[in-house]
């Protein structure tokens, strides 16, 4: 999949998901597809299909969004500074296509101490049972 597209192409391709992936939107907590998903498999970027996180790294953060303690590889995710809403935090962005996924915090479990708190609408899930 070509990860270098114009915003018009992304808007057409992503439809309703454009707001989250390209405009840094956020979906409601506890009312999204993957916050309580317990299947084994891989979570991929909803825009370009890059595999980003495995279910083995997913944990219940209590936030209502899918949370992971580590990506498959650190070079798959870029952290970009975010000072919106008077907060200082880091956005988690797909390194391949630049799409917004959610945020990364330093309050996660061992072994990394990180919490990648992501929007289900920014992800697709590939079950390993298929």
Backbone as XML, in Angstrom:
<?xml version="1.0"?>
<chain id="A" units="angstrom">
  <residue number="1" name="UNK">
    <atom name="N" x="0.835" y="-1.188" z="0.000"/>
    <atom name="CA" x="0.000" y="0.000" z="0.000"/>
    <atom name="C" x="0.881" y="1.254" z="0.000"/>
  </residue>
  <residue number="2" name="UNK">
    <atom name="N" x="0.536" y="2.197" z="-0.821"/>
    <atom name="CA" x="1.280" y="3.454" z="-0.909"/>
    <atom name="C" x="0.946" y="4.320" z="0.297"/>
  </residue>
  <residue number="3" name="UNK">
    <atom name="N" x="1.945" y="4.613" z="1.123"/>
    <atom name="CA" x="1.731" y="5.417" z="2.327"/>
    <atom name="C" x="1.899" y="6.902" z="2.049"/>
  </residue>
  <residue number="4" name="UNK">
    <atom name="N" x="2.339" y="7.280" z="0.861"/>
    <atom name="CA" x="2.515" y="8.679" z="0.490"/>
    <atom name="C" x="1.340" y="9.100" z="-0.386"/>
  </residue>
  <residue number="5" name="UNK">
    <atom name="N" x="0.361" y="9.748" z="0.229"/>
    <atom name="CA" x="-0.839" y="10.166" z="-0.482"/>
    <atom name="C" x="-1.152" y="11.609" z="-0.131"/>
  </residue>
  <residue number="6" name="UNK">
    <atom name="N" x="-1.958" y="12.237" z="-0.964"/>
    <atom name="CA" x="-2.435" y="13.573" z="-0.625"/>
    <atom name="C" x="-3.526" y="13.438" z="0.430"/>
  </residue>
  <residue number="7" name="UNK">
    <atom name="N" x="-3.805" y="14.517" z="1.118"/>
    <atom name="CA" x="-4.883" y="14.473" z="2.122"/>
    <atom name="C" x="-6.222" y="14.177" z="1.462"/>
  </residue>
  <residue number="8" name="UNK">
    <atom name="N" x="-6.425" y="14.640" z="0.230"/>
    <atom name="CA" x="-7.665" y="14.334" z="-0.485"/>
    <atom name="C" x="-7.777" y="12.830" z="-0.736"/>
  </residue>
  <residue number="9" name="UNK">
    <atom name="N" x="-6.665" y="12.189" z="-1.090"/>
    <atom name="CA" x="-6.678" y="10.741" z="-1.290"/>
    <atom name="C" x="-6.952" y="10.012" z="0.025"/>
  </residue>
  <residue number="10" name="UNK">
    <atom name="N" x="-6.296" y="10.458" z="1.114"/>
    <atom name="CA" x="-6.540" y="9.840" z="2.419"/>
    <atom name="C" x="-8.015" y="9.986" z="2.802"/>
  </residue>
  <residue number="11" name="UNK">
    <atom name="N" x="-8.584" y="11.180" z="2.622"/>
    <atom name="CA" x="-9.982" y="11.428" z="3.001"/>
    <atom name="C" x="-10.912" y="10.477" z="2.258"/>
  </residue>
  <residue number="12" name="UNK">
    <atom name="N" x="-10.683" y="10.322" z="0.962"/>
    <atom name="CA" x="-11.507" y="9.431" z="0.142"/>
    <atom name="C" x="-11.355" y="7.977" z="0.584"/>
  </residue>
  <residue number="13" name="UNK">
    <atom name="N" x="-10.129" y="7.556" z="0.817"/>
    <atom name="CA" x="-9.856" y="6.164" z="1.183"/>
    <atom name="C" x="-10.320" y="5.802" z="2.597"/>
  </residue>
  <residue number="14" name="UNK">
    <atom name="N" x="-10.131" y="6.714" z="3.545"/>
    <atom name="CA" x="-10.404" y="6.403" z="4.948"/>
    <atom name="C" x="-11.840" y="6.662" z="5.382"/>
  </residue>
  <residue number="15" name="UNK">
    <atom name="N" x="-12.568" y="7.476" z="4.660"/>
    <atom name="CA" x="-13.960" y="7.753" z="5.018"/>
    <atom name="C" x="-14.080" y="8.311" z="6.426"/>
  </residue>
  <residue number="16" name="UNK">
    <atom name="N" x="-14.940" y="7.703" z="7.244"/>
    <atom name="CA" x="-15.198" y="8.161" z="8.613"/>
    <atom name="C" x="-13.961" y="8.103" z="9.500"/>
  </residue>
  <residue number="17" name="UNK">
    <atom name="N" x="-13.012" y="7.265" z="9.171"/>
    <atom name="CA" x="-11.800" y="7.125" z="9.991"/>
    <atom name="C" x="-10.795" y="8.249" z="9.753"/>
  </residue>
  <residue number="18" name="UNK">
    <atom name="N" x="-11.023" y="9.047" z="8.736"/>
    <atom name="CA" x="-10.120" y="10.154" z="8.414"/>
    <atom name="C" x="-9.932" y="11.083" z="9.605"/>
  </residue>
  <residue number="19" name="UNK">
    <atom name="N" x="-11.017" y="11.376" z="10.311"/>
    <atom name="CA" x="-10.947" y="12.309" z="11.438"/>
    <atom name="C" x="-9.943" y="11.849" z="12.492"/>
  </residue>
  <residue number="20" name="UNK">
    <atom name="N" x="-9.936" y="10.575" z="12.810"/>
    <atom name="CA" x="-8.994" y="10.065" z="13.814"/>
    <atom name="C" x="-7.583" y="9.987" z="13.237"/>
  </residue>
  <residue number="21" name="UNK">
    <atom name="N" x="-7.438" y="9.307" z="12.122"/>
    <atom name="CA" x="-6.109" y="9.012" z="11.581"/>
    <atom name="C" x="-5.365" y="10.222" z="11.035"/>
  </residue>
  <residue number="22" name="UNK">
    <atom name="N" x="-6.067" y="11.185" z="10.471"/>
    <atom name="CA" x="-5.385" y="12.305" z="9.825"/>
    <atom name="C" x="-5.631" y="13.657" z="10.500"/>
  </residue>
  <residue number="23" name="UNK">
    <atom name="N" x="-6.708" y="13.755" z="11.309"/>
    <atom name="CA" x="-7.007" y="15.019" z="11.997"/>
    <atom name="C" x="-6.829" y="14.911" z="13.511"/>
  </residue>
  <residue number="24" name="UNK">
    <atom name="N" x="-6.284" y="13.799" z="13.969"/>
    <atom name="CA" x="-5.970" y="13.576" z="15.380"/>
    <atom name="C" x="-7.204" y="13.595" z="16.279"/>
  </residue>
  <residue number="25" name="UNK">
    <atom name="N" x="-8.262" y="12.972" z="15.784"/>
    <atom name="CA" x="-9.490" y="12.859" z="16.564"/>
    <atom name="C" x="-9.382" y="11.761" z="17.600"/>
  </residue>
  <residue number="26" name="UNK">
    <atom name="N" x="-10.332" y="11.752" z="18.517"/>
    <atom name="CA" x="-10.381" y="10.730" z="19.563"/>
    <atom name="C" x="-11.793" y="10.176" z="19.647"/>
  </residue>
  <residue number="27" name="UNK">
    <atom name="N" x="-11.891" y="8.860" z="19.755"/>
    <atom name="CA" x="-13.186" y="8.206" z="19.877"/>
    <atom name="C" x="-13.552" y="8.078" z="21.354"/>
  </residue>
  <residue number="28" name="UNK">
    <atom name="N" x="-14.817" y="7.790" z="21.671"/>
    <atom name="CA" x="-15.228" y="7.660" z="23.071"/>
    <atom name="C" x="-14.573" y="6.458" z="23.758"/>
  </residue>
  <residue number="29" name="UNK">
    <atom name="N" x="-14.198" y="6.658" z="25.000"/>
    <atom name="CA" x="-13.669" y="5.554" z="25.821"/>
    <atom name="C" x="-14.765" y="4.519" z="26.055"/>
  </residue>
  <residue number="30" name="UNK">
    <atom name="N" x="-14.381" y="3.267" z="26.144"/>
    <atom name="CA" x="-15.259" y="2.133" z="26.415"/>
    <atom name="C" x="-16.346" y="1.937" z="25.361"/>
  </residue>
  <residue number="31" name="UNK">
    <atom name="N" x="-16.274" y="2.670" z="24.256"/>
    <atom name="CA" x="-17.271" y="2.552" z="23.201"/>
    <atom name="C" x="-16.545" y="2.501" z="21.857"/>
  </residue>
  <residue number="32" name="UNK">
    <atom name="N" x="-15.640" y="1.521" z="21.746"/>
    <atom name="CA" x="-14.844" y="1.366" z="20.535"/>
    <atom name="C" x="-14.514" y="-0.110" z="20.348"/>
  </residue>
  <residue number="33" name="UNK">
    <atom name="N" x="-14.074" y="-0.470" z="19.199"/>
    <atom name="CA" x="-13.960" y="-1.875" z="18.791"/>
    <atom name="C" x="-12.970" y="-2.725" z="19.582"/>
  </residue>
  <residue number="34" name="UNK">
    <atom name="N" x="-11.829" y="-2.167" z="19.986"/>
    <atom name="CA" x="-10.758" y="-3.039" z="20.485"/>
    <atom name="C" x="-10.390" y="-2.872" z="21.950"/>
  </residue>
  <residue number="35" name="UNK">
    <atom name="N" x="-11.028" y="-1.982" z="22.687"/>
    <atom name="CA" x="-10.605" y="-1.763" z="24.073"/>
    <atom name="C" x="-10.714" y="-3.044" z="24.894"/>
  </residue>
  <residue number="36" name="UNK">
    <atom name="N" x="-11.673" y="-3.904" z="24.564"/>
    <atom name="CA" x="-11.877" y="-5.131" z="25.341"/>
    <atom name="C" x="-11.656" y="-6.383" z="24.479"/>
  </residue>
  <residue number="37" name="UNK">
    <atom name="N" x="-10.904" y="-6.255" z="23.415"/>
    <atom name="CA" x="-10.617" y="-7.396" z="22.543"/>
    <atom name="C" x="-9.542" y="-8.268" z="23.186"/>
  </residue>
  <residue number="38" name="UNK">
    <atom name="N" x="-9.821" y="-9.558" z="23.291"/>
    <atom name="CA" x="-8.874" y="-10.494" z="23.910"/>
    <atom name="C" x="-8.371" y="-11.559" z="22.938"/>
  </residue>
  <residue number="39" name="UNK">
    <atom name="N" x="-8.682" y="-11.395" z="21.658"/>
    <atom name="CA" x="-8.205" y="-12.342" z="20.654"/>
    <atom name="C" x="-6.701" y="-12.192" z="20.442"/>
  </residue>
  <residue number="40" name="UNK">
    <atom name="N" x="-6.072" y="-13.273" z="20.006"/>
    <atom name="CA" x="-4.655" y="-13.227" z="19.659"/>
    <atom name="C" x="-4.510" y="-12.773" z="18.214"/>
  </residue>
  <residue number="41" name="UNK">
    <atom name="N" x="-3.520" y="-11.910" z="17.994"/>
    <atom name="CA" x="-3.287" y="-11.436" z="16.643"/>
    <atom name="C" x="-2.449" y="-10.178" z="16.637"/>
  </residue>
  <residue number="42" name="UNK">
    <atom name="N" x="-2.544" y="-9.430" z="15.532"/>
    <atom name="CA" x="-1.756" y="-8.211" z="15.352"/>
    <atom name="C" x="-2.681" y="-7.028" z="15.084"/>
  </residue>
  <residue number="43" name="UNK">
    <atom name="N" x="-2.319" y="-5.897" z="15.655"/>
    <atom name="CA" x="-3.007" y="-4.631" z="15.413"/>
    <atom name="C" x="-2.181" y="-3.870" z="14.388"/>
  </residue>
  <residue number="44" name="UNK">
    <atom name="N" x="-2.848" y="-3.420" z="13.324"/>
    <atom name="CA" x="-2.165" y="-2.771" z="12.217"/>
    <atom name="C" x="-2.696" y="-1.354" z="12.035"/>
  </residue>
  <residue number="45" name="UNK">
    <atom name="N" x="-1.899" y="-0.508" z="11.421"/>
    <atom name="CA" x="-2.312" y="0.856" z="11.129"/>
    <atom name="C" x="-3.550" y="0.823" z="10.233"/>
  </residue>
  <residue number="46" name="UNK">
    <atom name="N" x="-4.575" y="1.549" z="10.622"/>
    <atom name="CA" x="-5.811" y="1.596" z="9.856"/>
    <atom name="C" x="-5.689" y="2.335" z="8.540"/>
  </residue>
  <residue number="47" name="UNK">
    <atom name="N" x="-4.599" y="3.057" z="8.352"/>
    <atom name="CA" x="-4.394" y="3.786" z="7.104"/>
    <atom name="C" x="-3.533" y="3.010" z="6.115"/>
  </residue>
  <residue number="48" name="UNK">
    <atom name="N" x="-2.379" y="2.520" z="6.563"/>
    <atom name="CA" x="-1.441" y="1.893" z="5.618"/>
    <atom name="C" x="-1.273" y="0.389" z="5.804"/>
  </residue>
  <residue number="49" name="UNK">
    <atom name="N" x="-1.836" y="-0.186" z="6.869"/>
    <atom name="CA" x="-1.771" y="-1.632" z="7.061"/>
    <atom name="C" x="-0.505" y="-2.150" z="7.709"/>
  </residue>
  <residue number="50" name="UNK">
    <atom name="N" x="0.407" y="-1.274" z="8.102"/>
    <atom name="CA" x="1.657" y="-1.691" z="8.761"/>
    <atom name="C" x="1.339" y="-2.370" z="10.090"/>
  </residue>
  <residue number="51" name="UNK">
    <atom name="N" x="1.877" y="-3.577" z="10.320"/>
    <atom name="CA" x="1.715" y="-4.229" z="11.626"/>
    <atom name="C" x="2.456" y="-3.416" z="12.668"/>
  </residue>
  <residue number="52" name="UNK">
    <atom name="N" x="1.766" y="-3.093" z="13.774"/>
    <atom name="CA" x="2.333" y="-2.220" z="14.798"/>
    <atom name="C" x="2.463" y="-2.866" z="16.172"/>
  </residue>
  <residue number="53" name="UNK">
    <atom name="N" x="1.421" y="-3.571" z="16.613"/>
    <atom name="CA" x="1.386" y="-4.134" z="17.966"/>
    <atom name="C" x="0.849" y="-5.551" z="17.918"/>
  </residue>
  <residue number="54" name="UNK">
    <atom name="N" x="1.358" y="-6.404" z="18.793"/>
    <atom name="CA" x="0.834" y="-7.757" z="18.940"/>
    <atom name="C" x="-0.048" y="-7.823" z="20.173"/>
  </residue>
  <residue number="55" name="UNK">
    <atom name="N" x="-0.994" y="-8.727" z="20.140"/>
    <atom name="CA" x="-1.913" y="-8.875" z="21.271"/>
    <atom name="C" x="-1.176" y="-9.231" z="22.564"/>
  </residue>
  <residue number="56" name="UNK">
    <atom name="N" x="-0.009" y="-9.863" z="22.471"/>
    <atom name="CA" x="0.772" y="-10.223" z="23.660"/>
    <atom name="C" x="1.199" y="-8.992" z="24.463"/>
  </residue>
  <residue number="57" name="UNK">
    <atom name="N" x="1.280" y="-7.834" z="23.816"/>
    <atom name="CA" x="1.708" y="-6.597" z="24.485"/>
    <atom name="C" x="0.516" y="-5.739" z="24.925"/>
  </residue>
  <residue number="58" name="UNK">
    <atom name="N" x="-0.695" y="-6.223" z="24.722"/>
    <atom name="CA" x="-1.902" y="-5.476" z="25.086"/>
    <atom name="C" x="-2.215" y="-5.728" z="26.566"/>
  </residue>
  <residue number="59" name="UNK">
    <atom name="N" x="-2.684" y="-4.689" z="27.243"/>
    <atom name="CA" x="-3.070" y="-4.847" z="28.650"/>
    <atom name="C" x="-4.268" y="-3.957" z="28.949"/>
  </residue>
  <residue number="60" name="UNK">
    <atom name="N" x="-4.957" y="-4.260" z="30.028"/>
    <atom name="CA" x="-6.119" y="-3.478" z="30.437"/>
    <atom name="C" x="-5.638" y="-2.298" z="31.267"/>
  </residue>
  <residue number="61" name="UNK">
    <atom name="N" x="-5.658" y="-1.122" z="30.668"/>
    <atom name="CA" x="-5.195" y="0.080" z="31.357"/>
    <atom name="C" x="-6.308" y="0.744" z="32.165"/>
  </residue>
  <residue number="62" name="UNK">
    <atom name="N" x="-7.543" y="0.285" z="31.980"/>
    <atom name="CA" x="-8.671" y="0.891" z="32.669"/>
    <atom name="C" x="-9.137" y="2.187" z="32.033"/>
  </residue>
  <residue number="63" name="UNK">
    <atom name="N" x="-8.552" y="2.565" z="30.892"/>
    <atom name="CA" x="-8.879" y="3.836" z="30.260"/>
    <atom name="C" x="-10.035" y="3.742" z="29.262"/>
  </residue>
  <residue number="64" name="UNK">
    <atom name="N" x="-10.341" y="2.532" z="28.791"/>
    <atom name="CA" x="-11.386" y="2.367" z="27.794"/>
    <atom name="C" x="-10.899" y="2.428" z="26.363"/>
  </residue>
  <residue number="65" name="UNK">
    <atom name="N" x="-9.594" y="2.483" z="26.175"/>
    <atom name="CA" x="-8.982" y="2.429" z="24.851"/>
    <atom name="C" x="-7.981" y="1.286" z="24.830"/>
  </residue>
  <residue number="66" name="UNK">
    <atom name="N" x="-7.718" y="0.690" z="23.667"/>
    <atom name="CA" x="-6.705" y="-0.359" z="23.609"/>
    <atom name="C" x="-5.339" y="0.209" z="23.996"/>
  </residue>
  <residue number="67" name="UNK">
    <atom name="N" x="-4.672" y="-0.494" z="24.904"/>
    <atom name="CA" x="-3.376" y="-0.042" z="25.426"/>
    <atom name="C" x="-2.352" y="-1.156" z="25.307"/>
  </residue>
  <residue number="68" name="UNK">
    <atom name="N" x="-1.140" y="-0.769" z="24.980"/>
    <atom name="CA" x="-0.045" y="-1.711" z="24.752"/>
    <atom name="C" x="1.191" y="-1.213" z="25.483"/>
  </residue>
  <residue number="69" name="UNK">
    <atom name="N" x="2.040" y="-2.149" z="25.942"/>
    <atom name="CA" x="3.277" y="-1.730" z="26.618"/>
    <atom name="C" x="4.454" y="-1.612" z="25.661"/>
  </residue>
  <residue number="70" name="UNK">
    <atom name="N" x="4.301" y="-2.093" z="24.415"/>
    <atom name="CA" x="5.388" y="-1.950" z="23.432"/>
    <atom name="C" x="4.879" y="-2.271" z="22.038"/>
  </residue>
  <residue number="71" name="UNK">
    <atom name="N" x="5.399" y="-1.593" z="21.020"/>
    <atom name="CA" x="5.110" y="-1.975" z="19.636"/>
    <atom name="C" x="5.948" y="-3.202" z="19.257"/>
  </residue>
  <residue number="72" name="UNK">
    <atom name="N" x="5.681" y="-3.758" z="18.101"/>
    <atom name="CA" x="6.458" y="-4.890" z="17.602"/>
    <atom name="C" x="7.932" y="-4.503" z="17.518"/>
  </residue>
  <residue number="73" name="UNK">
    <atom name="N" x="8.183" y="-3.295" z="17.046"/>
    <atom name="CA" x="9.537" y="-2.740" z="16.964"/>
    <atom name="C" x="9.435" y="-1.236" z="17.213"/>
  </residue>
  <residue number="74" name="UNK">
    <atom name="N" x="10.386" y="-0.687" z="17.952"/>
    <atom name="CA" x="10.358" y="0.740" z="18.288"/>
    <atom name="C" x="10.355" y="1.638" z="17.051"/>
  </residue>
  <residue number="75" name="UNK">
    <atom name="N" x="10.937" y="1.181" z="15.943"/>
    <atom name="CA" x="11.006" y="2.039" z="14.760"/>
    <atom name="C" x="9.695" y="2.097" z="13.974"/>
  </residue>
  <residue number="76" name="UNK">
    <atom name="N" x="8.664" y="1.379" z="14.411"/>
    <atom name="CA" x="7.364" y="1.421" z="13.740"/>
    <atom name="C" x="6.504" y="2.599" z="14.189"/>
  </residue>
  <residue number="77" name="UNK">
    <atom name="N" x="6.829" y="3.158" z="15.353"/>
    <atom name="CA" x="6.058" y="4.250" z="15.949"/>
    <atom name="C" x="6.961" y="5.449" z="16.166"/>
  </residue>
  <residue number="78" name="UNK">
    <atom name="N" x="6.460" y="6.626" z="15.768"/>
    <atom name="CA" x="7.164" y="7.867" z="16.068"/>
    <atom name="C" x="6.398" y="8.566" z="17.189"/>
  </residue>
  <residue number="79" name="UNK">
    <atom name="N" x="7.138" y="9.138" z="18.121"/>
    <atom name="CA" x="6.535" y="9.961" z="19.170"/>
    <atom name="C" x="6.729" y="11.413" z="18.785"/>
  </residue>
  <residue number="80" name="UNK">
    <atom name="N" x="5.629" y="12.156" z="18.740"/>
    <atom name="CA" x="5.680" y="13.575" z="18.399"/>
    <atom name="C" x="5.056" y="14.376" z="19.526"/>
  </residue>
  <residue number="81" name="UNK">
    <atom name="N" x="5.682" y="15.464" z="19.902"/>
    <atom name="CA" x="5.191" y="16.296" z="20.989"/>
    <atom name="C" x="3.796" y="16.838" z="20.730"/>
  </residue>
  <residue number="82" name="UNK">
    <atom name="N" x="2.983" y="16.882" z="21.780"/>
    <atom name="CA" x="1.606" y="17.367" z="21.702"/>
    <atom name="C" x="1.351" y="18.246" z="22.918"/>
  </residue>
  <residue number="83" name="UNK">
    <atom name="N" x="1.058" y="19.506" z="22.687"/>
    <atom name="CA" x="0.760" y="20.428" z="23.787"/>
    <atom name="C" x="-0.686" y="20.928" z="23.717"/>
  </residue>
  <residue number="84" name="UNK">
    <atom name="N" x="-1.552" y="20.181" z="23.043"/>
    <atom name="CA" x="-2.954" y="20.582" z="22.933"/>
    <atom name="C" x="-3.659" y="20.468" z="24.293"/>
  </residue>
  <residue number="85" name="UNK">
    <atom name="N" x="-4.707" y="21.224" z="24.449"/>
    <atom name="CA" x="-5.541" y="21.209" z="25.662"/>
    <atom name="C" x="-4.752" y="21.518" z="26.926"/>
  </residue>
  <residue number="86" name="UNK">
    <atom name="N" x="-3.656" y="22.272" z="26.802"/>
    <atom name="CA" x="-2.868" y="22.658" z="27.968"/>
    <atom name="C" x="-2.062" y="21.536" z="28.592"/>
  </residue>
  <residue number="87" name="UNK">
    <atom name="N" x="-1.900" y="20.413" z="27.875"/>
    <atom name="CA" x="-1.147" y="19.267" z="28.387"/>
    <atom name="C" x="0.159" y="19.125" z="27.611"/>
  </residue>
  <residue number="88" name="UNK">
    <atom name="N" x="1.114" y="18.457" z="28.228"/>
    <atom name="CA" x="2.361" y="18.106" z="27.549"/>
    <atom name="C" x="2.419" y="16.589" z="27.511"/>
  </residue>
  <residue number="89" name="UNK">
    <atom name="N" x="2.384" y="16.046" z="26.296"/>
    <atom name="CA" x="2.390" y="14.589" z="26.124"/>
    <atom name="C" x="2.923" y="14.276" z="24.740"/>
  </residue>
  <residue number="90" name="UNK">
    <atom name="N" x="3.063" y="12.995" z="24.440"/>
    <atom name="CA" x="3.566" y="12.566" z="23.138"/>
    <atom name="C" x="2.483" y="11.822" z="22.372"/>
  </residue>
  <residue number="91" name="UNK">
    <atom name="N" x="2.328" y="12.191" z="21.108"/>
    <atom name="CA" x="1.449" y="11.457" z="20.225"/>
    <atom name="C" x="2.173" y="10.228" z="19.701"/>
  </residue>
  <residue number="92" name="UNK">
    <atom name="N" x="1.430" y="9.155" z="19.492"/>
    <atom name="CA" x="1.949" y="7.963" z="18.825"/>
    <atom name="C" x="1.478" y="8.023" z="17.379"/>
  </residue>
  <residue number="93" name="UNK">
    <atom name="N" x="2.445" y="8.002" z="16.446"/>
    <atom name="CA" x="2.172" y="8.168" z="15.023"/>
    <atom name="C" x="2.804" y="7.008" z="14.263"/>
  </residue>
  <residue number="94" name="UNK">
    <atom name="N" x="2.101" y="6.499" z="13.269"/>
    <atom name="CA" x="2.662" y="5.443" z="12.421"/>
    <atom name="C" x="3.876" y="6.002" z="11.689"/>
  </residue>
  <residue number="95" name="UNK">
    <atom name="N" x="5.008" y="5.343" z="11.835"/>
    <atom name="CA" x="6.249" y="5.815" z="11.220"/>
    <atom name="C" x="6.214" y="5.694" z="9.693"/>
  </residue>
  <residue number="96" name="UNK">
    <atom name="N" x="5.407" y="4.787" z="9.170"/>
    <atom name="CA" x="5.369" y="4.604" z="7.720"/>
    <atom name="C" x="4.518" y="5.658" z="7.018"/>
  </residue>
  <residue number="97" name="UNK">
    <atom name="N" x="3.323" y="5.944" z="7.533"/>
    <atom name="CA" x="2.432" y="6.853" z="6.801"/>
    <atom name="C" x="2.142" y="8.160" z="7.527"/>
  </residue>
  <residue number="98" name="UNK">
    <atom name="N" x="2.594" y="8.274" z="8.777"/>
    <atom name="CA" x="2.381" y="9.504" z="9.525"/>
    <atom name="C" x="1.002" y="9.657" z="10.120"/>
  </residue>
  <residue number="99" name="UNK">
    <atom name="N" x="0.193" y="8.624" z="10.104"/>
    <atom name="CA" x="-1.156" y="8.717" z="10.661"/>
    <atom name="C" x="-1.128" y="8.677" z="12.184"/>
  </residue>
  <residue number="100" name="UNK">
    <atom name="N" x="-2.028" y="9.441" z="12.766"/>
    <atom name="CA" x="-2.175" y="9.549" z="14.219"/>
    <atom name="C" x="-2.843" y="8.292" z="14.766"/>
  </residue>
  <residue number="101" name="UNK">
    <atom name="N" x="-2.276" y="7.755" z="15.841"/>
    <atom name="CA" x="-2.808" y="6.541" z="16.455"/>
    <atom name="C" x="-3.388" y="6.798" z="17.840"/>
  </residue>
  <residue number="102" name="UNK">
    <atom name="N" x="-2.764" y="7.665" z="18.600"/>
    <atom name="CA" x="-3.160" y="7.938" z="19.981"/>
    <atom name="C" x="-2.016" y="8.625" z="20.692"/>
  </residue>
  <residue number="103" name="UNK">
    <atom name="N" x="-1.798" y="8.258" z="21.954"/>
    <atom name="CA" x="-0.718" y="8.866" z="22.744"/>
    <atom name="C" x="0.121" y="7.786" z="23.422"/>
  </residue>
  <residue number="104" name="UNK">
    <atom name="N" x="1.324" y="8.142" z="23.796"/>
    <atom name="CA" x="2.193" y="7.253" z="24.555"/>
    <atom name="C" x="2.549" y="7.964" z="25.859"/>
  </residue>
  <residue number="105" name="UNK">
    <atom name="N" x="2.373" y="7.238" z="26.953"/>
    <atom name="CA" x="2.622" y="7.766" z="28.294"/>
    <atom name="C" x="3.670" y="6.914" z="28.994"/>
  </residue>
  <residue number="106" name="UNK">
    <atom name="N" x="4.259" y="7.458" z="30.018"/>
    <atom name="CA" x="5.309" y="6.764" z="30.788"/>
    <atom name="C" x="4.752" y="6.132" z="32.065"/>
  </residue>
  <residue number="107" name="UNK">
    <atom name="N" x="3.507" y="5.663" z="32.034"/>
    <atom name="CA" x="2.891" y="5.089" z="33.230"/>
    <atom name="C" x="2.385" y="3.660" z="32.990"/>
  </residue>
  <residue number="108" name="UNK">
    <atom name="N" x="3.016" y="2.961" z="32.069"/>
    <atom name="CA" x="2.599" y="1.599" z="31.746"/>
    <atom name="C" x="3.303" y="0.554" z="32.582"/>
  </residue>
  <residue number="109" name="UNK">
    <atom name="N" x="2.974" y="-0.692" z="32.331"/>
    <atom name="CA" x="3.550" y="-1.797" z="33.101"/>
    <atom name="C" x="4.965" y="-2.172" z="32.637"/>
  </residue>
  <residue number="110" name="UNK">
    <atom name="N" x="5.607" y="-3.009" z="33.416"/>
    <atom name="CA" x="6.891" y="-3.596" z="33.028"/>
    <atom name="C" x="6.634" y="-4.474" z="31.806"/>
  </residue>
  <residue number="111" name="UNK">
    <atom name="N" x="7.573" y="-4.665" z="30.945"/>
    <atom name="CA" x="8.974" y="-4.318" z="31.123"/>
    <atom name="C" x="9.353" y="-2.920" z="30.611"/>
  </residue>
  <residue number="112" name="UNK">
    <atom name="N" x="8.456" y="-2.223" z="29.886"/>
    <atom name="CA" x="8.842" y="-0.943" z="29.285"/>
    <atom name="C" x="8.453" y="0.271" z="30.117"/>
  </residue>
  <residue number="113" name="UNK">
    <atom name="N" x="7.414" y="0.135" z="30.924"/>
    <atom name="CA" x="6.893" y="1.289" z="31.664"/>
    <atom name="C" x="6.109" y="2.243" z="30.784"/>
  </residue>
  <residue number="114" name="UNK">
    <atom name="N" x="5.822" y="1.832" z="29.546"/>
    <atom name="CA" x="5.090" y="2.695" z="28.622"/>
    <atom name="C" x="3.656" y="2.213" z="28.453"/>
  </residue>
  <residue number="115" name="UNK">
    <atom name="N" x="2.788" y="3.190" z="28.128"/>
    <atom name="CA" x="1.394" y="2.889" z="27.805"/>
    <atom name="C" x="1.065" y="3.577" z="26.488"/>
  </residue>
  <residue number="116" name="UNK">
    <atom name="N" x="0.985" y="2.779" z="25.434"/>
    <atom name="CA" x="0.541" y="3.280" z="24.143"/>
    <atom name="C" x="-0.980" y="3.191" z="24.166"/>
  </residue>
  <residue number="117" name="UNK">
    <atom name="N" x="-1.636" y="4.312" z="24.379"/>
    <atom name="CA" x="-3.086" y="4.396" z="24.501"/>
    <atom name="C" x="-3.626" y="4.848" z="23.144"/>
  </residue>
  <residue number="118" name="UNK">
    <atom name="N" x="-4.272" y="3.942" z="22.415"/>
    <atom name="CA" x="-4.585" y="4.164" z="21.014"/>
    <atom name="C" x="-6.086" y="4.172" z="20.750"/>
  </residue>
  <residue number="119" name="UNK">
    <atom name="N" x="-6.451" y="4.764" z="19.651"/>
    <atom name="CA" x="-7.832" y="4.750" z="19.176"/>
    <atom name="C" x="-8.081" y="3.472" z="18.384"/>
  </residue>
  <residue number="120" name="UNK">
    <atom name="N" x="-9.157" y="2.760" z="18.689"/>
    <atom name="CA" x="-9.522" y="1.590" z="17.882"/>
    <atom name="C" x="-9.731" y="1.987" z="16.430"/>
  </residue>
  <residue number="121" name="UNK">
    <atom name="N" x="-10.288" y="3.177" z="16.200"/>
    <atom name="CA" x="-10.541" y="3.652" z="14.847"/>
    <atom name="C" x="-9.281" y="3.905" z="14.044"/>
  </residue>
  <residue number="122" name="UNK">
    <atom name="N" x="-8.131" y="3.931" z="14.700"/>
    <atom name="CA" x="-6.855" y="4.100" z="14.012"/>
    <atom name="C" x="-6.219" y="2.759" z="13.674"/>
  </residue>
  <residue number="123" name="UNK">
    <atom name="N" x="-6.864" y="1.673" z="14.103"/>
    <atom name="CA" x="-6.285" y="0.339" z="13.969"/>
    <atom name="C" x="-7.214" y="-0.607" z="13.223"/>
  </residue>
  <residue number="124" name="UNK">
    <atom name="N" x="-6.629" y="-1.624" z="12.660"/>
    <atom name="CA" x="-7.353" y="-2.804" z="12.199"/>
    <atom name="C" x="-6.743" y="-3.976" z="12.956"/>
  </residue>
  <residue number="125" name="UNK">
    <atom name="N" x="-7.492" y="-5.050" z="13.072"/>
    <atom name="CA" x="-7.006" y="-6.218" z="13.807"/>
    <atom name="C" x="-6.971" y="-7.417" z="12.888"/>
  </residue>
  <residue number="126" name="UNK">
    <atom name="N" x="-5.837" y="-8.123" z="12.907"/>
    <atom name="CA" x="-5.684" y="-9.360" z="12.139"/>
    <atom name="C" x="-5.583" y="-10.512" z="13.130"/>
  </residue>
  <residue number="127" name="UNK">
    <atom name="N" x="-6.619" y="-11.287" z="13.226"/>
    <atom name="CA" x="-6.645" y="-12.418" z="14.156"/>
    <atom name="C" x="-5.668" y="-13.503" z="13.701"/>
  </residue>
  <residue number="128" name="UNK">
    <atom name="N" x="-4.968" y="-14.094" z="14.649"/>
    <atom name="CA" x="-4.050" y="-15.180" z="14.308"/>
    <atom name="C" x="-4.780" y="-16.515" z="14.245"/>
  </residue>
  <residue number="129" name="UNK">
    <atom name="N" x="-6.074" y="-16.528" z="14.574"/>
    <atom name="CA" x="-6.847" y="-17.768" z="14.532"/>
    <atom name="C" x="-7.489" y="-18.009" z="13.162"/>
  </residue>
  <residue number="130" name="UNK">
    <atom name="N" x="-7.298" y="-17.079" z="12.233"/>
    <atom name="CA" x="-7.906" y="-17.238" z="10.902"/>
    <atom name="C" x="-6.965" y="-17.945" z="9.972"/>
  </residue>
</chain>
